[in-house]
Amino acid sequence: MTDNDKHRGRAPGDEPLFAPAALEVLRVAVAELSWLLDRGYSQRAALTLVGDHHELRARQRLAVLRCACGEAERVSRQARRLTLGELRGREVAVDGFNCLITVEAALGGGLLLRGRDGVLRDLASVHGSYRGVAETEPAIRAMGAVLASAAPAVVRIFLDRPVSNSGRVRQLMEVVAAQAGWPWQVRLADNPDREVLASTGWVAASSDGAILDRCGPWVALSEAIVAAHAPAAWIVDLGGLDPPGALIDRRISDGGG
């Protein structure tokens, strides 16, 4: 599964697309998309409108989409966010690939994004297949070390059964956890999002907005791992601009543009 010559690093072209000179436009785009979402625009239509206006490339549009969210969602997510220290004695349900791939990207020098909700996300994605990289096992060990320091009572990790190699990832996680004595339960699920959300009373560990908008308490596990094990990770903050309403109102009063 693991190819030590491969990394979950930055994609070709990421440097100019997310260079300091490009960030102001991307932050404006995130604010504008968030403003449109708050006003009932469909995600697809709003992203097309904003992306076309700023002449964004496909990967920049994906970044803007992952960093944008409505104001109600932002406030709700932040209100339910727990710190790592609040996991002691709790039961934690982990969105497995969501967390693993973010940490792999950080360890491999890939791009990480901070959105309007303050959450750290990557630009990688799994579309039916997963291939292990040189950072896979180190990422699992880093995940375990951070969780162990938080001392939850139980950790249940859900991996996408339909994704190729998910069984091998499960096996690797179980072996590493057994060696270290971590209380992990690694499960394959047809729909991990649904399983995480169905874990009533558990703390969700994910950066997926669809989960964060529907779960109870949650923890930014991947961010904690990155902070502890990849402090020099390439992190771009696209969510720190004016509140979207103030930004758009100002641009309208200035005549648009």
C-alpha positions, 0 to 999 in steps of 0.5 A: 500500500505504501510507496515511500517514493510518494508523498501527500505533498503540494500539487504542481503549481500550488506555490504561485496559486497560493503565493502571498500576492494571491491571498488577498483576492482569495480571502475576498473570494471566501468572504464573498462566497460566504455572504452569498451562501448566507443569502440562499444562493446555491453553493455551485452557482455562488462559487461559479459567480465568485470564481468567474469574477476573480478569474480563479483557477480550479484549485483556487476555487476548491480552496475558496469553497472549503474555506467559506461558510455562512455566519450561522454555521461559523458561530455554531461550529465554534460554540461546540468546539472542544479543546484537546484537554476536554477529551479526557475520559470521553468517547471520540468518533474519528472521521478516519481518512479526513484526519489521516490525509490532513496529517499526511499532507502536513508531514509531506509539505502539502498545503493546508487551509484555515477557513472562516470557521477557524478549522484547518483543512487540506486540499487532497481528496479521496475519490474511491481510492486511497494510496498510502504514502511515505507519511502514512505510518508516521501520521498514524503514530502522530495521531495516536500520540496526540490522542494518548496525551488527551486520554479519551476513554475510547477512540473509534475510527471510521474508514470508508469501506468503498475506498480501495485499500481501506482494509489495509489502512485499518490493519495498519492502524490496528497493528500500530495501536496494539503495539502502543496499547492505544484503546482504538476500535477501527471500523470500516463503514459504508458511510463514515459520516453517518456513523460519526453522526450516529455516535450520540454522546461521543465527540466527533473528530473531523474537519468536514463541514457537513459533519460539523454542522450536524454533530454535537461536540467536536474536536479539531484533532488533525489541527492538534496533530499538525501543531504537535508534529508538523509545526512548520507546515504550510498553512494559508489562512483564507478566513481572516478578512472582514465579516462578509456582510461588512465587506460586501456592503463596503464594496457596494458603497464604493461602487463594486469592483 
